[in-house]
Amino acid sequence: MTKSNRFIISITFGLFLTFALASIAFMGKSKGWVCTFAWQWCLTYNPIYTPENSMGELSPLDIAGFFYNYLGLLLGIPIYGALTYVVLSLIAKFKK
């Protein structure tokens, strides 16, 4: 398998895995499920929304935080893609 094929497969798998896990996370309808299956979303959600600063005021921080959270969710694509690339590279290395 060439490096370009590994790259394409890893990005595709990163997209699939991110959206599959996000779908499972948001079907659970609890923050525990979200932080388990879409943990990268919680990396950006928890620092912005605390009990002292709940969402609902529609301040500029809330609006920016809304978009920032979904950027956090999209972090899964390069993270899972990179992990897939490493696994595929190791498999190719041990096949030789």
Chimera marker file (.cmm) of the C-alpha trace (Angstrom):
<marker_set name="trace">
<marker id="1" x="0.000" y="0.000" z="0.000" r="1" g="1" b="0" radius="0.5"/>
<marker id="2" x="1.443" y="3.345" z="-1.027" r="1" g="1" b="0" radius="0.5"/>
<marker id="3" x="1.686" y="6.342" z="1.266" r="1" g="1" b="0" radius="0.5"/>
<marker id="4" x="-0.934" y="8.252" z="-0.705" r="1" g="1" b="0" radius="0.5"/>
<marker id="5" x="-3.386" y="5.343" z="-0.394" r="1" g="1" b="0" radius="0.5"/>
<marker id="6" x="-2.732" y="5.166" z="3.350" r="1" g="1" b="0" radius="0.5"/>
<marker id="7" x="-3.333" y="8.913" z="3.621" r="1" g="1" b="0" radius="0.5"/>
<marker id="8" x="-6.644" y="8.754" z="1.734" r="1" g="1" b="0" radius="0.5"/>
<marker id="9" x="-7.839" y="5.739" z="3.725" r="1" g="1" b="0" radius="0.5"/>
<marker id="10" x="-6.864" y="7.339" z="7.036" r="1" g="1" b="0" radius="0.5"/>
<marker id="11" x="-8.664" y="10.627" z="6.286" r="1" g="1" b="0" radius="0.5"/>
<marker id="12" x="-11.751" y="8.714" z="5.136" r="1" g="1" b="0" radius="0.5"/>
<marker id="13" x="-11.691" y="6.567" z="8.263" r="1" g="1" b="0" radius="0.5"/>
<marker id="14" x="-11.152" y="9.664" z="10.417" r="1" g="1" b="0" radius="0.5"/>
<marker id="15" x="-14.259" y="11.276" z="8.897" r="1" g="1" b="0" radius="0.5"/>
<marker id="16" x="-16.323" y="8.123" z="9.303" r="1" g="1" b="0" radius="0.5"/>
<marker id="17" x="-15.230" y="7.426" z="12.876" r="1" g="1" b="0" radius="0.5"/>
<marker id="18" x="-15.709" y="11.028" z="14.006" r="1" g="1" b="0" radius="0.5"/>
<marker id="19" x="-19.235" y="11.258" z="12.651" r="1" g="1" b="0" radius="0.5"/>
<marker id="20" x="-20.187" y="7.751" z="13.783" r="1" g="1" b="0" radius="0.5"/>
<marker id="21" x="-19.015" y="8.392" z="17.340" r="1" g="1" b="0" radius="0.5"/>
<marker id="22" x="-20.651" y="11.845" z="17.351" r="1" g="1" b="0" radius="0.5"/>
<marker id="23" x="-23.934" y="10.295" z="16.264" r="1" g="1" b="0" radius="0.5"/>
<marker id="24" x="-23.748" y="7.758" z="19.076" r="1" g="1" b="0" radius="0.5"/>
<marker id="25" x="-22.766" y="10.474" z="21.541" r="1" g="1" b="0" radius="0.5"/>
<marker id="26" x="-25.624" y="12.810" z="20.760" r="1" g="1" b="0" radius="0.5"/>
<marker id="27" x="-28.202" y="10.002" z="20.672" r="1" g="1" b="0" radius="0.5"/>
<marker id="28" x="-27.445" y="9.368" z="24.343" r="1" g="1" b="0" radius="0.5"/>
<marker id="29" x="-28.867" y="12.766" z="25.363" r="1" g="1" b="0" radius="0.5"/>
<marker id="30" x="-26.561" y="13.160" z="28.326" r="1" g="1" b="0" radius="0.5"/>
<marker id="31" x="-23.268" y="14.939" z="28.823" r="1" g="1" b="0" radius="0.5"/>
<marker id="32" x="-21.706" y="11.681" z="29.994" r="1" g="1" b="0" radius="0.5"/>
<marker id="33" x="-22.349" y="10.027" z="26.640" r="1" g="1" b="0" radius="0.5"/>
<marker id="34" x="-21.080" y="13.050" z="24.759" r="1" g="1" b="0" radius="0.5"/>
<marker id="35" x="-17.896" y="13.249" z="26.789" r="1" g="1" b="0" radius="0.5"/>
<marker id="36" x="-17.321" y="9.511" z="26.315" r="1" g="1" b="0" radius="0.5"/>
<marker id="37" x="-17.889" y="9.130" z="22.586" r="1" g="1" b="0" radius="0.5"/>
<marker id="38" x="-17.084" y="12.675" z="21.399" r="1" g="1" b="0" radius="0.5"/>
<marker id="39" x="-14.425" y="13.489" z="23.974" r="1" g="1" b="0" radius="0.5"/>
<marker id="40" x="-12.770" y="16.106" z="21.758" r="1" g="1" b="0" radius="0.5"/>
<marker id="41" x="-16.025" y="18.116" z="21.888" r="1" g="1" b="0" radius="0.5"/>
<marker id="42" x="-15.792" y="18.212" z="25.688" r="1" g="1" b="0" radius="0.5"/>
<marker id="43" x="-12.258" y="19.575" z="25.469" r="1" g="1" b="0" radius="0.5"/>
<marker id="44" x="-13.713" y="22.789" z="24.078" r="1" g="1" b="0" radius="0.5"/>
<marker id="45" x="-17.116" y="22.704" z="25.831" r="1" g="1" b="0" radius="0.5"/>
<marker id="46" x="-16.012" y="22.403" z="29.457" r="1" g="1" b="0" radius="0.5"/>
<marker id="47" x="-13.738" y="25.485" z="29.644" r="1" g="1" b="0" radius="0.5"/>
<marker id="48" x="-16.412" y="27.788" z="28.180" r="1" g="1" b="0" radius="0.5"/>
<marker id="49" x="-19.642" y="26.586" z="29.789" r="1" g="1" b="0" radius="0.5"/>
<marker id="50" x="-19.422" y="26.352" z="33.543" r="1" g="1" b="0" radius="0.5"/>
<marker id="51" x="-22.259" y="26.659" z="36.074" r="1" g="1" b="0" radius="0.5"/>
<marker id="52" x="-21.279" y="30.309" z="36.557" r="1" g="1" b="0" radius="0.5"/>
<marker id="53" x="-21.409" y="30.976" z="32.798" r="1" g="1" b="0" radius="0.5"/>
<marker id="54" x="-24.274" y="28.953" z="31.411" r="1" g="1" b="0" radius="0.5"/>
<marker id="55" x="-25.239" y="29.234" z="27.794" r="1" g="1" b="0" radius="0.5"/>
<marker id="56" x="-28.391" y="31.192" z="27.162" r="1" g="1" b="0" radius="0.5"/>
<marker id="57" x="-27.336" y="34.792" z="27.475" r="1" g="1" b="0" radius="0.5"/>
<marker id="58" x="-26.346" y="34.904" z="23.801" r="1" g="1" b="0" radius="0.5"/>
<marker id="59" x="-23.356" y="37.005" z="24.607" r="1" g="1" b="0" radius="0.5"/>
<marker id="60" x="-20.513" y="37.127" z="22.091" r="1" g="1" b="0" radius="0.5"/>
<marker id="61" x="-18.716" y="34.501" z="24.186" r="1" g="1" b="0" radius="0.5"/>
<marker id="62" x="-21.708" y="32.175" z="23.902" r="1" g="1" b="0" radius="0.5"/>
<marker id="63" x="-21.958" y="32.621" z="20.152" r="1" g="1" b="0" radius="0.5"/>
<marker id="64" x="-18.223" y="32.133" z="19.667" r="1" g="1" b="0" radius="0.5"/>
<marker id="65" x="-18.315" y="29.180" z="22.059" r="1" g="1" b="0" radius="0.5"/>
<marker id="66" x="-21.056" y="27.506" z="20.041" r="1" g="1" b="0" radius="0.5"/>
<marker id="67" x="-18.892" y="27.506" z="16.898" r="1" g="1" b="0" radius="0.5"/>
<marker id="68" x="-15.736" y="26.717" z="18.887" r="1" g="1" b="0" radius="0.5"/>
<marker id="69" x="-17.404" y="23.599" z="20.321" r="1" g="1" b="0" radius="0.5"/>
<marker id="70" x="-18.190" y="22.213" z="16.894" r="1" g="1" b="0" radius="0.5"/>
<marker id="71" x="-14.648" y="22.966" z="15.815" r="1" g="1" b="0" radius="0.5"/>
<marker id="72" x="-13.657" y="20.809" z="18.760" r="1" g="1" b="0" radius="0.5"/>
<marker id="73" x="-15.860" y="18.032" z="17.431" r="1" g="1" b="0" radius="0.5"/>
<marker id="74" x="-14.128" y="18.284" z="14.052" r="1" g="1" b="0" radius="0.5"/>
<marker id="75" x="-10.784" y="17.774" z="15.784" r="1" g="1" b="0" radius="0.5"/>
<marker id="76" x="-11.619" y="14.089" z="15.714" r="1" g="1" b="0" radius="0.5"/>
<marker id="77" x="-11.020" y="13.913" z="11.977" r="1" g="1" b="0" radius="0.5"/>
<marker id="78" x="-7.267" y="14.635" z="12.090" r="1" g="1" b="0" radius="0.5"/>
<marker id="79" x="-6.842" y="12.800" z="15.405" r="1" g="1" b="0" radius="0.5"/>
<marker id="80" x="-8.508" y="9.574" z="14.246" r="1" g="1" b="0" radius="0.5"/>
<marker id="81" x="-6.992" y="9.999" z="10.788" r="1" g="1" b="0" radius="0.5"/>
<marker id="82" x="-3.484" y="10.226" z="12.230" r="1" g="1" b="0" radius="0.5"/>
<marker id="83" x="-4.056" y="7.196" z="14.446" r="1" g="1" b="0" radius="0.5"/>
<marker id="84" x="-5.338" y="5.239" z="11.450" r="1" g="1" b="0" radius="0.5"/>
<marker id="85" x="-2.306" y="6.292" z="9.401" r="1" g="1" b="0" radius="0.5"/>
<marker id="86" x="0.032" y="5.052" z="12.135" r="1" g="1" b="0" radius="0.5"/>
<marker id="87" x="-1.800" y="1.725" z="12.361" r="1" g="1" b="0" radius="0.5"/>
<marker id="88" x="-1.751" y="1.264" z="8.579" r="1" g="1" b="0" radius="0.5"/>
<marker id="89" x="1.954" y="2.146" z="8.486" r="1" g="1" b="0" radius="0.5"/>
<marker id="90" x="2.706" y="-0.417" z="11.185" r="1" g="1" b="0" radius="0.5"/>
<marker id="91" x="0.696" y="-3.054" z="9.351" r="1" g="1" b="0" radius="0.5"/>
<marker id="92" x="2.600" y="-2.281" z="6.123" r="1" g="1" b="0" radius="0.5"/>
<marker id="93" x="5.910" y="-2.419" z="7.995" r="1" g="1" b="0" radius="0.5"/>
<marker id="94" x="5.200" y="-5.826" z="9.525" r="1" g="1" b="0" radius="0.5"/>
<marker id="95" x="3.915" y="-7.228" z="6.232" r="1" g="1" b="0" radius="0.5"/>
<marker id="96" x="7.324" y="-6.683" z="4.597" r="1" g="1" b="0" radius="0.5"/>
<link id1="1" id2="2" r="1" g="1" b="0" radius="0.2"/>
<link id1="2" id2="3" r="1" g="1" b="0" radius="0.2"/>
<link id1="3" id2="4" r="1" g="1" b="0" radius="0.2"/>
<link id1="4" id2="5" r="1" g="1" b="0" radius="0.2"/>
<link id1="5" id2="6" r="1" g="1" b="0" radius="0.2"/>
<link id1="6" id2="7" r="1" g="1" b="0" radius="0.2"/>
<link id1="7" id2="8" r="1" g="1" b="0" radius="0.2"/>
<link id1="8" id2="9" r="1" g="1" b="0" radius="0.2"/>
<link id1="9" id2="10" r="1" g="1" b="0" radius="0.2"/>
<link id1="10" id2="11" r="1" g="1" b="0" radius="0.2"/>
<link id1="11" id2="12" r="1" g="1" b="0" radius="0.2"/>
<link id1="12" id2="13" r="1" g="1" b="0" radius="0.2"/>
<link id1="13" id2="14" r="1" g="1" b="0" radius="0.2"/>
<link id1="14" id2="15" r="1" g="1" b="0" radius="0.2"/>
<link id1="15" id2="16" r="1" g="1" b="0" radius="0.2"/>
<link id1="16" id2="17" r="1" g="1" b="0" radius="0.2"/>
<link id1="17" id2="18" r="1" g="1" b="0" radius="0.2"/>
<link id1="18" id2="19" r="1" g="1" b="0" radius="0.2"/>
<link id1="19" id2="20" r="1" g="1" b="0" radius="0.2"/>
<link id1="20" id2="21" r="1" g="1" b="0" radius="0.2"/>
<link id1="21" id2="22" r="1" g="1" b="0" radius="0.2"/>
<link id1="22" id2="23" r="1" g="1" b="0" radius="0.2"/>
<link id1="23" id2="24" r="1" g="1" b="0" radius="0.2"/>
<link id1="24" id2="25" r="1" g="1" b="0" radius="0.2"/>
<link id1="25" id2="26" r="1" g="1" b="0" radius="0.2"/>
<link id1="26" id2="27" r="1" g="1" b="0" radius="0.2"/>
<link id1="27" id2="28" r="1" g="1" b="0" radius="0.2"/>
<link id1="28" id2="29" r="1" g="1" b="0" radius="0.2"/>
<link id1="29" id2="30" r="1" g="1" b="0" radius="0.2"/>
<link id1="30" id2="31" r="1" g="1" b="0" radius="0.2"/>
<link id1="31" id2="32" r="1" g="1" b="0" radius="0.2"/>
<link id1="32" id2="33" r="1" g="1" b="0" radius="0.2"/>
<link id1="33" id2="34" r="1" g="1" b="0" radius="0.2"/>
<link id1="34" id2="35" r="1" g="1" b="0" radius="0.2"/>
<link id1="35" id2="36" r="1" g="1" b="0" radius="0.2"/>
<link id1="36" id2="37" r="1" g="1" b="0" radius="0.2"/>
<link id1="37" id2="38" r="1" g="1" b="0" radius="0.2"/>
<link id1="38" id2="39" r="1" g="1" b="0" radius="0.2"/>
<link id1="39" id2="40" r="1" g="1" b="0" radius="0.2"/>
<link id1="40" id2="41" r="1" g="1" b="0" radius="0.2"/>
<link id1="41" id2="42" r="1" g="1" b="0" radius="0.2"/>
<link id1="42" id2="43" r="1" g="1" b="0" radius="0.2"/>
<link id1="43" id2="44" r="1" g="1" b="0" radius="0.2"/>
<link id1="44" id2="45" r="1" g="1" b="0" radius="0.2"/>
<link id1="45" id2="46" r="1" g="1" b="0" radius="0.2"/>
<link id1="46" id2="47" r="1" g="1" b="0" radius="0.2"/>
<link id1="47" id2="48" r="1" g="1" b="0" radius="0.2"/>
<link id1="48" id2="49" r="1" g="1" b="0" radius="0.2"/>
<link id1="49" id2="50" r="1" g="1" b="0" radius="0.2"/>
<link id1="50" id2="51" r="1" g="1" b="0" radius="0.2"/>
<link id1="51" id2="52" r="1" g="1" b="0" radius="0.2"/>
<link id1="52" id2="53" r="1" g="1" b="0" radius="0.2"/>
<link id1="53" id2="54" r="1" g="1" b="0" radius="0.2"/>
<link id1="54" id2="55" r="1" g="1" b="0" radius="0.2"/>
<link id1="55" id2="56" r="1" g="1" b="0" radius="0.2"/>
<link id1="56" id2="57" r="1" g="1" b="0" radius="0.2"/>
<link id1="57" id2="58" r="1" g="1" b="0" radius="0.2"/>
<link id1="58" id2="59" r="1" g="1" b="0" radius="0.2"/>
<link id1="59" id2="60" r="1" g="1" b="0" radius="0.2"/>
<link id1="60" id2="61" r="1" g="1" b="0" radius="0.2"/>
<link id1="61" id2="62" r="1" g="1" b="0" radius="0.2"/>
<link id1="62" id2="63" r="1" g="1" b="0" radius="0.2"/>
<link id1="63" id2="64" r="1" g="1" b="0" radius="0.2"/>
<link id1="64" id2="65" r="1" g="1" b="0" radius="0.2"/>
<link id1="65" id2="66" r="1" g="1" b="0" radius="0.2"/>
<link id1="66" id2="67" r="1" g="1" b="0" radius="0.2"/>
<link id1="67" id2="68" r="1" g="1" b="0" radius="0.2"/>
<link id1="68" id2="69" r="1" g="1" b="0" radius="0.2"/>
<link id1="69" id2="70" r="1" g="1" b="0" radius="0.2"/>
<link id1="70" id2="71" r="1" g="1" b="0" radius="0.2"/>
<link id1="71" id2="72" r="1" g="1" b="0" radius="0.2"/>
<link id1="72" id2="73" r="1" g="1" b="0" radius="0.2"/>
<link id1="73" id2="74" r="1" g="1" b="0" radius="0.2"/>
<link id1="74" id2="75" r="1" g="1" b="0" radius="0.2"/>
<link id1="75" id2="76" r="1" g="1" b="0" radius="0.2"/>
<link id1="76" id2="77" r="1" g="1" b="0" radius="0.2"/>
<link id1="77" id2="78" r="1" g="1" b="0" radius="0.2"/>
<link id1="78" id2="79" r="1" g="1" b="0" radius="0.2"/>
<link id1="79" id2="80" r="1" g="1" b="0" radius="0.2"/>
<link id1="80" id2="81" r="1" g="1" b="0" radius="0.2"/>
<link id1="81" id2="82" r="1" g="1" b="0" radius="0.2"/>
<link id1="82" id2="83" r="1" g="1" b="0" radius="0.2"/>
<link id1="83" id2="84" r="1" g="1" b="0" radius="0.2"/>
<link id1="84" id2="85" r="1" g="1" b="0" radius="0.2"/>
<link id1="85" id2="86" r="1" g="1" b="0" radius="0.2"/>
<link id1="86" id2="87" r="1" g="1" b="0" radius="0.2"/>
<link id1="87" id2="88" r="1" g="1" b="0" radius="0.2"/>
<link id1="88" id2="89" r="1" g="1" b="0" radius="0.2"/>
<link id1="89" id2="90" r="1" g="1" b="0" radius="0.2"/>
<link id1="90" id2="91" r="1" g="1" b="0" radius="0.2"/>
<link id1="91" id2="92" r="1" g="1" b="0" radius="0.2"/>
<link id1="92" id2="93" r="1" g="1" b="0" radius="0.2"/>
<link id1="93" id2="94" r="1" g="1" b="0" radius="0.2"/>
<link id1="94" id2="95" r="1" g="1" b="0" radius="0.2"/>
<link id1="95" id2="96" r="1" g="1" b="0" radius="0.2"/>
</marker_set>
